[in-house]
Structure formats: C-alpha cells, structure tokens
Amino acid sequence: MKDPHATAVRARPGAVHDSTTPTTTATSRPNGSGSVTVTGLRKDFGGSVAVDGISFTVPAGAFLVLLGPSGCGKTTTLRMLAGLEQPTGGQISFGDRVIARGDGTVNVPAAQREAGLVFQSYALWPHKTVRDNVEWPLKVAKWAAGRRRERVAEVLDLLAISELAERYPGEISGGQQQRVAIARMIAPEPKILLFDEPLSNLDAKLRVDTRGELMRIHRATGATSVYVTHDQVEAMTMATHVALMKDGRIEQFGSPRQLLENPRTAFTSTFIGTPPANVLPCTVIGGRMMADGPATAARLDCGPAPAGVAEGENVQVMFRATSITLQHTQPTQPTQPTQRTVPTSGQTSHRTILDALFADQAPLADRWVVGVDMPGGNRLSVILPSPVGLGPGEPVQLIFPDEPDAVFGPDGVVVGGARR
Ligand SMILES: Nc1ncnc2c1ncn2[C@@H]1O[C@H](COP(=O)(O)OP(=O)(O)OP(=O)(O)O)[C@@H](O)[C@H]1O
C-alpha cells in the first residue's frame, strides 16, 4: 500500500441518474463487460523492472487474487489497472475496451475506468459523516439527489452500517471504517473492484469476518474483483483465479485448487497450502534422488529419478505435510541421524524412515502441524491428529512414502507429476 491519499472512489463516468432513470443494478449487469485482460504488461521504474511482461485474462464476475511475496509487483499491477501508474509496455483491457497501452497511445483516466479502489488505509474524510462519505462519489458523478439517497441507503444496508450513518469516522471502529470505505467504493456501481491488502490493518478475527463480508459484497455487486495480498490463506479462501507472482512475473495462474494440487514450480508448492508442502533439495545418485544433507549423515532416499533427469543433476522433491508420518521412538544413535528402509507390514513396497528432531507444533482446526528439523537443518511440517508430547530437540522418526508427491527439475519446474 503506497498512497492512501490517492484513494479513489471511481465515479461512473457521465452517469447522470435521477429517480426516473431506470438504473442497471450491478447484479443485472450483462456478463462480459467486466472482464479483465492484461497482455504483456510491463512497468519499469528507471532501470528496474517492477512488472515484467505479465499476461492473464479473467471473466466478468471473477475474483482474481494477485498473490506473492513483498516486492513481486502486485501493487504496481493493481495501480496500473486503477490508472494510478502508466504501463511502460503491454496493454490492459476492461471488457472489450482498451484502457491503457504501454506505448502511451491509450491511457483512460482513472476516474473513467469504472473501477473502484480500496486501500488498506481507509482514507475517509474525517469531517464528513459516514453517509456523506458514501454519498460523495455520487455527487461527483452528478447523480440526482433522489437516486443518491436510495443508493446510499442500499449500500449502507448491504454493509450493515445503516445505524452508523450520522457518525463521523473518528466515532467508529477500524473495522467499521473499512466497511464505510467499501460502501463508498461500491456506491457508484463500478464494474471492477480493486483491493490493495484491505484487511491488513485488522485483527485476526476481524480479518476472517471481513473476508466473508467481501465475498458477499463481491457476489451481491456482480463486479469483477482484483485483490492484492501476500497472504495465501486469503487467496485460497476468496479467489476464483489466482495469479501467483514472483520477481515481476506470474509464476502460476489458475484456480486455488489447481495451484494447490498441481504446483507448476517448487516456488508455488512452498507458497501455497496450510502448511505449505515440504520441498527438499536432492542430487541424483545411481538413478535415485538422494536428499542433500551434511556429509556425516546418511542421506534420505527420495525414490527413483523421473525420466529425463540425468545422473548428478540437482532436483527438488515435494512431500505434502499429510504424506509424511511421524513416530517418536528413541533412535539408536540420536546424535548421528541414520536413514534406512524397512518393509511396510503386509505390503511389498518399502517405507523410508529418517531420524530427526522435534521443533514445535501448532493447532490447525482439529489437527496439529508439527515442525521437525532434519539433519542438515531443513525444516519439515507434518500434520498429525493430535499433539506430540515432546520438547524442542527431542528425537522423532519421520516415515516417508516410496516416492514424493512431485519432483521439480534444476530450473524449479515440475518434471514428475504432482499428485494430491
Ligand atoms: N514508485 C516506485 N519507484 C521505484 N520503484 C518502485 C516504485 N514502486 C514500486 N517499486 C518497486 O517495484 C517493485 C514491485 O513493487 P510493488 O509495490 O508492486 O510490490 P508488491 O508485490 O506490491 O510488494 P508489497 O507486498 O511489499 O507491497 C519493488 O521492487 C519496488 O521497490
């Protein structure tokens, strides 16, 4: 979030409403008008590239989340959609209308993009009541008084803040201010809703509640939402489409489920999921993927290398937290971790067991996420039905499946099938 004062309630251009004008409610808006298409979009700041030629398209009514670590270009992308930054390459279209081109031949002003923007800081006018804050963009857009009153009542009701209408921003809570900011954004019926980390100022419970509210509003307005966050839980909960970004590029684009079940890269698999999947660096030795670790420790055998991966190459293997099990019997040599293969009872396959050290644990719904330190320092997560009665540093044994859930090649791209 860069510019709270630029908070823009983007009024609907030239939309003069009065009580006799039939108004198109957002929910009855024809499909297609709110689609968002970005082609080769680029933003350079001086010599550095913030957004490096990204492309995606989402249909009208989609909830697109731009997800990724700090500095990956999410906010810059959103600001280009909002009209607060001019692209230096590529093109943006809302529906079939081109709104910006990197060559500067098209740059529709922010106020004419039919897009509303909410930042993490609400930037309400402190000297105006809640009602006046929400009504302001409609006045700017020259809506007639009767229709303004109707619309303000409608959105205050939608956000469940009608009883706060005559209060000033200083007289309501942070969460309520956020609702007012959202009410103000949706009042002019924008086709596109743009959110830049709108929940990051809220406490954990309010975040969860407001997340649900935003989804309800998204459905009620029928608008297309583009939502920036670095919180993958938010993305996985809210999105119909996720663009996972890294270093100004899109690492993977798809539904939350696609990213979770079929990560295209090692980066995706370590960014998505609660907890994210475990990824271990390995070297192919004798046709098998052997986990890298200290020379003194036996190496974990992660299974046969997929076809096309050469001897001596570095790969990364992925084990989901649910694929590894844990037992806490004393190892024979706690200070000298060992790895061995033992038969699984009643089966012809083998399991691989590794001695490791318990680190920590945290509840996740009705289960427990247990952190374990492997020899060499890699931290793994394992999901268990109940907590482990151990202290940090006490020995445990990890039981791995015959083969990992996915294998990523030297370039980090999947080479062996990701499976659930
Ligand atoms: N006005 C600017 N001038 C120069 N560099 C900028 C400017 N705005 C952003 N950048 C740089 O562009 C890159 C992408 O920034 P951006 O704010 O889009 O990332 P982000 O993914 O939204 O990060 P965060 O989650 O921390 O807000 C960063 O390296 C940032 O330092």
PDBQT file of the ligand as one rigid body, heavy atoms in Angstrom, charges set to zero:
ROOT
HETATM    1  N1  LIG A 501       7.394   4.385  -7.430  1.00  0.00    +0.000 N 
HETATM    2  C1  LIG A 501       8.367   3.477  -7.465  1.00  0.00    +0.000 A 
HETATM    3  N2  LIG A 501       9.627   3.809  -7.828  1.00  0.00    +0.000 NA
HETATM    4  C2  LIG A 501      10.607   2.893  -7.914  1.00  0.00    +0.000 A 
HETATM    5  N3  LIG A 501      10.428   1.582  -7.647  1.00  0.00    +0.000 NA
HETATM    6  C3  LIG A 501       9.200   1.184  -7.264  1.00  0.00    +0.000 A 
HETATM    7  C4  LIG A 501       8.101   2.104  -7.163  1.00  0.00    +0.000 A 
HETATM    8  N4  LIG A 501       7.004   1.410  -6.775  1.00  0.00    +0.000 NA
HETATM    9  C5  LIG A 501       7.396   0.127  -6.640  1.00  0.00    +0.000 A 
HETATM   10  N5  LIG A 501       8.720  -0.003  -6.927  1.00  0.00    +0.000 N 
HETATM   11  C6  LIG A 501       9.493  -1.255  -6.907  1.00  0.00    +0.000 C 
HETATM   12  O1  LIG A 501       8.846  -2.182  -7.755  1.00  0.00    +0.000 OA
HETATM   13  C7  LIG A 501       8.891  -3.477  -7.195  1.00  0.00    +0.000 C 
HETATM   14  C8  LIG A 501       7.473  -4.013  -7.035  1.00  0.00    +0.000 C 
HETATM   15  O2  LIG A 501       6.820  -3.233  -6.046  1.00  0.00    +0.000 OA
HETATM   16  P1  LIG A 501       5.315  -3.493  -5.628  1.00  0.00    +0.000 P 
HETATM   17  O3  LIG A 501       4.948  -2.454  -4.621  1.00  0.00    +0.000 OA
HETATM   18  O4  LIG A 501       4.484  -3.610  -6.827  1.00  0.00    +0.000 OA
HETATM   19  O5  LIG A 501       5.434  -4.915  -4.942  1.00  0.00    +0.000 OA
HETATM   20  P2  LIG A 501       4.377  -5.682  -4.035  1.00  0.00    +0.000 P 
HETATM   21  O6  LIG A 501       4.390  -7.083  -4.516  1.00  0.00    +0.000 OA
HETATM   22  O7  LIG A 501       3.083  -4.985  -4.035  1.00  0.00    +0.000 OA
HETATM   23  O8  LIG A 501       5.055  -5.583  -2.606  1.00  0.00    +0.000 OA
HETATM   24  P3  LIG A 501       4.392  -5.353  -1.146  1.00  0.00    +0.000 P 
HETATM   25  O9  LIG A 501       3.624  -6.612  -0.841  1.00  0.00    +0.000 OA
HETATM   26  O10 LIG A 501       5.598  -5.204  -0.271  1.00  0.00    +0.000 OA
HETATM   27  O11 LIG A 501       3.545  -4.131  -1.218  1.00  0.00    +0.000 OA
HETATM   28  C9  LIG A 501       9.651  -3.361  -5.888  1.00  0.00    +0.000 C 
HETATM   29  O12 LIG A 501      10.990  -3.715  -6.113  1.00  0.00    +0.000 OA
HETATM   30  C10 LIG A 501       9.501  -1.906  -5.542  1.00  0.00    +0.000 C 
HETATM   31  O13 LIG A 501      10.605  -1.464  -4.773  1.00  0.00    +0.000 OA
ENDROOT
TORSDOF 0
